Amino acid sequence: MTYIDGFVVAVPTANREAYKKHAASTAAVFKEYGALKVVECWGNDVPEGKVTSFTMAVQRKDDETVVFSWITWPSREKRDEAWKAVMADPRMQPGENPMPFDGKRLIYGGFETILEV
């Protein structure tokens, strides 16, 4: 089955277009190194939680929007191999493609697919 990298981040709402540009350029790099799909979702119905929530997890500020993203890989092995190449790629360096958000509040993880319908 496929392998998924998932991401949640708070992006300044004013940076929506900059984020879309950044996401499109990084998606091209991920696809070049074997990603099957890259999906970026701009939050528009992300409720505040009482115990936990997306907004709390990324410490969203009033002028920010939660973005939920994922990358689909053919396997964990392909993902691990690709990440090494992606991180070494000059197009992914901050000077070449700066992040339009606070990367310290990005949460991410890798997930083994157990059901795909």
Residue frames as a rotation matrix with the C-alpha (Angstrom) as fourth column:
MET 1
0.572 0.820 0.000 0.00
0.820 -0.572 0.000 0.00
0.000 0.000 -1.000 0.00
THR 2
0.289 -0.412 0.864 0.95
0.294 -0.821 -0.489 3.64
0.911 0.395 -0.116 -0.32
TYR 3
-0.207 -0.408 -0.889 2.72
0.977 -0.140 -0.164 5.71
-0.058 -0.902 0.427 2.32
ILE 4
0.558 0.532 0.637 1.56
0.538 -0.816 0.210 9.18
0.631 0.226 -0.742 3.36
ASP 5
-0.714 -0.614 -0.337 3.44
0.688 -0.526 -0.501 12.17
0.130 -0.589 0.798 4.73
GLY 6
0.386 0.910 0.151 0.99
0.805 -0.412 0.427 14.51
0.451 -0.043 -0.892 6.50
PHE 7
-0.761 -0.648 0.027 1.50
0.590 -0.710 -0.384 18.16
0.268 -0.276 0.923 7.41
VAL 8
0.558 0.830 -0.021 -0.41
0.784 -0.519 0.340 20.85
0.272 -0.206 -0.940 9.30
VAL 9
-0.616 -0.774 -0.147 0.84
0.787 -0.600 -0.142 24.44
0.021 -0.203 0.979 9.51
ALA 10
0.472 0.667 -0.577 -0.45
0.613 -0.718 -0.329 27.93
-0.634 -0.198 -0.748 10.29
VAL 11
-0.431 -0.554 0.713 0.10
0.897 -0.347 0.273 30.30
0.096 0.757 0.646 7.37
PRO 12
-0.651 0.231 -0.723 -0.41
0.067 -0.931 -0.358 34.06
-0.757 -0.281 0.590 7.56
THR 13
0.266 0.875 0.404 -3.68
0.593 0.182 -0.784 34.60
-0.760 0.449 -0.471 5.71
ALA 14
0.651 -0.080 -0.755 -2.08
-0.441 -0.849 -0.290 37.47
-0.618 0.522 -0.588 3.77
ASN 15
-0.400 -0.903 -0.155 0.47
-0.734 0.214 0.645 34.96
-0.549 0.372 -0.749 2.42
ARG 16
0.401 0.635 0.660 -2.09
-0.131 0.753 -0.645 32.73
-0.907 0.172 0.385 0.68
GLU 17
0.964 -0.030 -0.263 -0.79
-0.263 -0.003 -0.965 33.43
0.028 1.000 -0.010 -2.84
ALA 18
0.059 -0.998 0.030 2.85
-0.965 -0.065 -0.252 33.19
0.254 -0.014 -0.967 -1.72
TYR 19
-0.214 -0.077 0.974 2.02
-0.582 0.810 -0.064 29.87
-0.784 -0.581 -0.219 -0.07
LYS 20
0.776 0.556 0.298 0.34
-0.076 0.551 -0.831 28.56
-0.626 0.623 0.469 -3.24
LYS 21
0.699 -0.601 -0.388 3.44
-0.604 -0.203 -0.771 29.51
0.384 0.773 -0.505 -5.25
HIS 22
-0.268 -0.809 0.524 5.74
-0.961 0.263 -0.086 27.88
-0.068 -0.526 -0.848 -2.68
ALA 23
0.077 0.400 0.913 3.56
-0.391 0.855 -0.341 24.75
-0.917 -0.330 0.222 -2.56
ALA 24
0.945 0.297 -0.135 3.46
-0.221 0.281 -0.934 24.43
-0.240 0.913 0.331 -6.36
SER 25
0.361 -0.882 -0.301 7.23
-0.783 -0.111 -0.612 24.66
0.507 0.457 -0.731 -6.67
THR 26
-0.451 -0.527 0.720 7.89
-0.840 0.523 -0.143 22.18
-0.301 -0.669 -0.679 -3.86
ALA 27
0.451 0.690 0.566 5.21
-0.365 0.722 -0.588 19.82
-0.814 0.059 0.577 -5.19
ALA 28
0.824 -0.194 -0.533 7.06
-0.517 0.130 -0.846 19.69
0.233 0.972 0.007 -8.51
VAL 29
-0.246 -0.964 0.099 10.23
-0.896 0.188 -0.401 18.64
0.368 -0.188 -0.911 -6.67
PHE 30
-0.278 0.208 0.938 8.40
-0.635 0.693 -0.341 15.93
-0.721 -0.690 -0.061 -4.68
LYS 31
0.785 0.617 0.061 6.79
-0.330 0.500 -0.801 14.60
-0.524 0.608 0.596 -7.86
GLU 32
0.473 -0.699 -0.536 10.17
-0.757 -0.012 -0.653 14.57
0.450 0.715 -0.535 -9.63
TYR 33
-0.587 -0.770 0.248 11.53
-0.774 0.445 -0.451 12.34
0.237 -0.457 -0.857 -6.85
GLY 34
-0.877 0.153 -0.456 8.65
0.065 0.977 0.203 9.89
0.476 0.149 -0.867 -6.94
ALA 35
-0.718 0.695 0.019 5.63
-0.177 -0.156 -0.972 11.29
-0.673 -0.702 0.235 -5.09
LEU 36
-0.630 0.586 0.510 2.38
0.776 0.506 0.377 10.04
-0.037 0.633 -0.773 -6.56
LYS 37
0.276 0.786 0.553 0.33
0.611 -0.588 0.531 13.00
0.742 0.191 -0.642 -5.39
VAL 38
-0.851 -0.392 -0.351 0.74
0.523 -0.564 -0.639 16.22
0.053 -0.727 0.685 -3.42
VAL 39
0.136 0.960 0.243 -2.40
0.715 -0.265 0.646 17.83
0.685 0.086 -0.723 -1.93
GLU 40
-0.931 -0.352 -0.097 -2.58
0.333 -0.710 -0.621 21.25
0.150 -0.611 0.778 -0.28
CYS 41
0.019 1.000 -0.011 -5.78
0.798 -0.009 0.602 22.31
0.602 -0.020 -0.798 1.53
TRP 42
-0.810 -0.206 0.550 -6.50
-0.048 -0.910 -0.411 25.87
0.585 -0.359 0.727 2.78
GLY 43
-0.709 0.518 -0.479 -8.65
0.698 0.416 -0.582 25.76
-0.102 -0.747 -0.656 5.92
ASN 44
-0.720 0.525 0.454 -12.09
-0.277 -0.817 0.506 27.34
0.636 0.238 0.734 5.84
ASP 45
0.526 0.830 0.183 -13.94
-0.536 0.157 0.830 25.33
0.660 -0.535 0.527 8.51
VAL 46
-0.211 -0.725 -0.656 -11.37
0.339 0.575 -0.745 24.55
0.917 -0.379 0.125 11.20
PRO 47
0.713 0.642 0.281 -13.00
-0.026 -0.377 0.926 24.84
0.701 -0.668 -0.252 14.62
GLU 48
-0.266 -0.702 0.660 -11.23
-0.770 -0.257 -0.584 25.71
0.580 -0.664 -0.472 17.84
GLY 49
0.012 0.233 -0.972 -10.98
0.296 0.928 0.226 22.82
0.955 -0.290 -0.058 20.25
LYS 50
0.787 0.247 0.565 -11.37
-0.465 -0.365 0.807 22.66
0.405 -0.898 -0.172 24.01
VAL 51
0.742 -0.558 0.370 -8.67
0.008 0.560 0.828 20.02
-0.670 -0.612 0.421 24.58
THR 52
-0.468 -0.876 0.120 -6.91
0.187 0.035 0.982 19.84
-0.864 0.482 0.147 21.22
SER 53
0.760 0.647 0.064 -7.44
0.213 -0.155 -0.965 20.91
-0.614 0.747 -0.256 17.60
PHE 54
0.348 -0.616 0.706 -5.57
0.904 0.022 -0.427 21.76
0.248 0.787 0.565 14.43
THR 55
0.599 -0.076 0.797 -5.52
0.026 -0.993 -0.115 25.42
0.801 0.090 -0.592 15.47
MET 56
0.880 -0.276 0.385 -4.09
-0.433 -0.137 0.891 24.62
-0.193 -0.951 -0.240 18.89
ALA 57
0.692 -0.625 0.362 -1.54
0.571 0.780 0.256 22.17
-0.442 0.029 0.896 17.51
VAL 58
0.047 -0.684 0.728 0.03
0.921 -0.251 -0.296 24.81
0.386 0.685 0.618 15.24
GLN 59
-0.269 -0.104 -0.958 -0.57
0.735 -0.665 -0.135 27.72
-0.623 -0.740 0.255 17.65
ARG 60
-0.212 0.278 0.937 -2.59
0.874 -0.375 0.309 29.57
0.437 0.884 -0.164 15.00
LYS 61
-0.801 -0.051 -0.596 -2.76
0.331 -0.867 -0.372 33.33
-0.498 -0.496 0.712 15.46
ASP 62
0.086 0.954 -0.289 -5.79
0.213 -0.300 -0.930 35.47
-0.973 0.018 -0.228 14.57
ASP 63
0.371 0.006 -0.929 -4.27
-0.751 -0.586 -0.304 36.53
-0.546 0.810 -0.213 11.25
GLU 64
-0.732 -0.667 -0.136 -3.37
-0.643 0.612 0.461 32.97
-0.225 0.425 -0.877 10.17
THR 65
0.471 0.818 -0.330 -5.13
-0.879 0.466 -0.102 30.09
0.070 0.338 0.939 8.42
VAL 66
0.006 -0.415 0.910 -4.54
-0.410 0.829 0.381 26.39
-0.912 -0.375 -0.165 9.04
VAL 67
0.188 -0.048 -0.981 -3.23
-0.957 0.215 -0.194 24.46
0.220 0.975 -0.006 6.03
PHE 68
0.305 -0.010 0.952 -3.51
-0.371 0.920 0.128 20.67
-0.877 -0.393 0.277 5.86
SER 69
0.280 -0.334 -0.900 -1.35
-0.954 0.004 -0.299 18.86
0.103 0.943 -0.317 3.30
TRP 70
0.437 -0.258 0.861 -0.25
-0.220 0.898 0.381 15.40
-0.872 -0.356 0.336 2.36
ILE 71
-0.135 -0.555 -0.821 2.09
-0.991 0.076 0.112 13.65
0.000 0.829 -0.560 -0.01
THR 72
0.793 0.399 0.460 1.30
-0.377 0.915 -0.145 10.17
-0.478 -0.058 0.876 -1.30
TRP 73
-0.249 -0.928 -0.276 4.25
-0.945 0.171 0.277 7.89
-0.210 0.330 -0.920 -1.99
PRO 74
0.221 0.314 -0.923 4.29
-0.620 0.776 0.115 4.41
0.752 0.547 0.366 -3.54
SER 75
0.535 -0.114 -0.837 6.01
0.544 0.805 0.238 3.00
0.646 -0.583 0.493 -0.41
ARG 76
0.944 -0.275 -0.183 7.87
0.038 -0.462 0.886 3.94
-0.328 -0.843 -0.426 2.75
GLU 77
0.153 -0.945 0.289 11.12
0.722 0.307 0.621 2.89
-0.675 0.114 0.729 1.10
LYS 78
-0.017 -0.105 0.994 10.54
0.901 -0.432 -0.031 5.22
0.433 0.896 0.102 -1.87
ARG 79
0.865 0.389 0.316 9.61
0.209 -0.854 0.477 8.03
0.456 -0.347 -0.820 0.50
ASP 80
0.736 -0.635 -0.233 12.74
0.244 -0.072 0.967 7.59
-0.631 -0.769 0.102 2.61
GLU 81
-0.143 -0.785 0.603 14.94
0.913 0.130 0.386 7.56
-0.382 0.606 0.698 -0.50
ALA 82
0.191 0.311 0.931 13.18
0.769 -0.636 0.055 10.57
0.610 0.706 -0.361 -2.00
TRP 83
0.960 0.226 -0.163 13.35
0.277 -0.707 0.651 12.73
0.031 -0.670 -0.742 1.14
LYS 84
0.209 -0.958 -0.196 17.15
0.576 -0.041 0.816 12.54
-0.790 -0.283 0.543 1.12
ALA 85
-0.465 -0.362 0.808 17.22
0.885 -0.209 0.416 13.79
0.019 0.908 0.418 -2.47
VAL 86
0.473 0.731 0.492 14.51
0.665 -0.663 0.345 16.41
0.578 0.164 -0.799 -1.87
MET 87
0.878 -0.122 -0.462 16.35
0.328 -0.550 0.768 17.92
-0.348 -0.826 -0.443 1.10
ALA 88
-0.133 -0.991 -0.009 19.60
0.556 -0.082 0.827 18.08
-0.820 0.105 0.562 -0.90
ASP 89
0.063 0.227 0.972 17.92
0.986 -0.162 -0.026 19.67
0.151 0.960 -0.234 -3.93
PRO 90
-0.865 -0.490 -0.103 18.92
0.500 -0.858 -0.115 23.35
-0.032 -0.151 0.988 -4.35
ARG 91
-0.501 0.749 0.433 15.30
-0.013 -0.507 0.862 24.28
0.865 0.426 0.264 -5.19
MET 92
0.464 0.695 -0.549 14.31
0.521 0.288 0.804 23.34
0.717 -0.659 -0.228 -1.64
GLN 93
-0.454 -0.727 -0.515 16.84
0.869 -0.232 -0.438 25.57
0.199 -0.646 0.737 0.11
PRO 94
0.221 0.628 -0.746 15.50
0.802 -0.552 -0.227 28.58
-0.554 -0.548 -0.626 2.06
GLY 95
-0.427 -0.454 -0.782 17.43
-0.027 -0.858 0.513 31.05
-0.904 0.240 0.354 -0.08
GLU 96
-0.998 0.059 0.000 15.90
0.009 0.147 0.989 29.64
0.059 0.987 -0.148 -3.24
ASN 97
-0.258 0.960 -0.111 12.38
0.117 0.145 0.983 28.92
0.959 0.241 -0.149 -1.97
PRO 98
-0.936 -0.172 0.306 11.72
-0.255 -0.265 -0.930 30.57
0.241 -0.949 0.205 1.42
MET 99
-0.522 0.773 -0.361 8.80
0.812 0.579 0.065 29.26
0.259 -0.259 -0.930 3.48
PRO 100
-0.525 0.387 0.758 5.96
-0.162 -0.920 0.357 31.83
0.835 0.064 0.546 3.76
PHE 101
0.724 0.689 0.039 5.13
-0.207 0.163 0.965 30.57
0.658 -0.706 0.261 7.26
ASP 102
0.121 -0.640 0.759 6.80
-0.992 -0.110 0.065 29.81
0.042 -0.761 -0.648 10.60
GLY 103
0.075 -0.172 -0.982 8.36
-0.441 0.878 -0.187 26.39
0.894 0.448 -0.010 10.07
LYS 104
-0.889 -0.419 0.186 8.81
-0.329 0.301 -0.895 25.90
0.319 -0.856 -0.406 13.81
ARG 105
-0.404 0.821 0.404 5.02
-0.643 0.060 -0.764 25.45
-0.651 -0.568 0.504 14.10
LEU 106
0.009 0.325 -0.946 4.74
-0.878 0.455 0.148 22.91
0.479 0.829 0.289 11.28
ILE 107
-0.067 -0.020 0.998 3.66
-0.630 0.776 -0.026 19.47
-0.773 -0.631 -0.064 12.46
TYR 108
0.168 0.040 -0.985 4.26
-0.924 0.355 -0.143 16.44
0.344 0.934 0.096 10.29
GLY 109
-0.151 -0.256 0.955 4.52
-0.588 0.799 0.122 12.71
-0.794 -0.543 -0.271 10.29
GLY 110
-0.653 -0.106 -0.750 4.68
-0.695 0.476 0.538 9.63
0.300 0.873 -0.385 8.11
PHE 111
-0.055 0.782 0.621 1.75
-0.766 0.366 -0.528 7.23
-0.640 -0.505 0.579 7.99
GLU 112
-0.973 -0.171 0.155 1.37
-0.067 0.851 0.520 3.67
-0.221 0.496 -0.840 6.79
THR 113
-0.340 0.893 -0.296 -1.82
-0.896 -0.211 0.390 3.26
0.286 0.398 0.872 4.79
ILE 114
-0.885 0.084 0.458 -4.07
-0.155 0.874 -0.460 0.61
-0.439 -0.478 -0.760 6.34
LEU 115
-0.035 0.890 0.454 -7.24
0.711 0.341 -0.615 1.28
-0.702 0.301 -0.645 4.31
GLU 116
-0.765 -0.130 -0.630 -7.72
-0.318 -0.775 0.546 2.93
-0.560 0.618 0.552 0.94
VAL 117
-0.144 0.834 0.532 -11.18
0.573 0.509 -0.642 2.81
-0.807 0.212 -0.551 -0.64
